Each structure stands twice: as structure tokens, then as C-alpha cells.
Amino acid sequence: MIRTQIYLTERQRAELTTISKIHGKKQSELIREAVDRLIDQAGNSRREVVLREAAGIWKGRTDLPDFKKIRTEWDRI
């Protein structure tokens, strides 16, 4: 692990201390868990944005093969 220093408000520190005592975890462990959740949420948001941007990118193209016909041919086998 890499040591990192952060600044917390007095309220954040007090709440973190309370949560730490309730859950029996170190404050650093709670902070790492919170950072992991933030990373997961941000990753999901990025994926959603990319998928929305990619939706319909082939729409209206005339240089592509007839995929319905190709799939029908595959289904017959």
C-alpha cells in the first residue's frame, strides 16, 4: 500500500471516529472502502457514457453487409 495524507473537516473526522468504533474498523480501512465505492461508481458512470455514445454508430451506414440475412443463414445450420 501507498501511504497518503488527506485533510478532513472536524465533522468528517468526528463522524469517521464514531463509525470506526461502531464497526470495529480502523479509520484508514473505512477510507479505503469509501474510495473503492467511489471508483466503482465512477467506473459504472464512464461505462454508461461510452455505451450511450456508441449506441447507433452504425445506423444509416450503407457499406455494411445485411446482418439479418447473415444471421438467418447461420440459424439454418
N, C-alpha and C positions, 0 to 999 in steps of 0.2 A: 504494500500500500504506500501511497504517497501522502506525506503529511501536508495538510493545507490549513491555513488560518482563515477564519471568517469573522466578520463583525456581526453581532446580533444586538437588537434593541434590548432594553431591560425587560420588556414584556416578553419578548421571544425567549430570552434566557430563562426567565422565571417559569414560563409555560413548559419549556423543554425540560427543566429540572423536575417539575411535577410529573410530567409524562414519563420521564425516565424512572422515577421512583415507583410509579403505578405499575409499569410494565417490567420492571426489574432489568432494564437495559441501560447501557451506557449512552450518554448523550451523543457521542460520535456515531454509535450504531444507528440511532434514530435518524440522525442527519443523513447518513449513507442510504438508509431505506427511503427517506424522503427524496433524495437526489435520484435514486433509481426509479421511483414512481414518476418523477418529472421527466426523466429521459424516456421512459416508456410512453408517456402521454405525448411528448413531442414527436417521438418516432411514429406513433399512430397518426398524428395530425399530418406529418410530412407525407406518409403513405397515402392518406386520403387525398391530399392536394395533388400528388402525382397521378393517382388514378383518375381523378376528375379531369385533369389536364389531358390525359391520354385518351379519355373516352371520346369516341367518334373520330379519331385521327384518320381513319381510313374511309370515312364517309365521303361519298361523292367521287372516289377515285375510279378511273376507268381503266387503269393499267393493271388491275389485279384480276386473277382468274375468278371464275364463278365458283365460290366456295360451297354453295348449296349443292351444285351439281357434283362436285368432288366428294362431298360428304355422302350424298346419295349413292354414289358408286362404291364407296367404302362400306356402307351399310349392307349392300347386297352380298358382300363376300362372307 
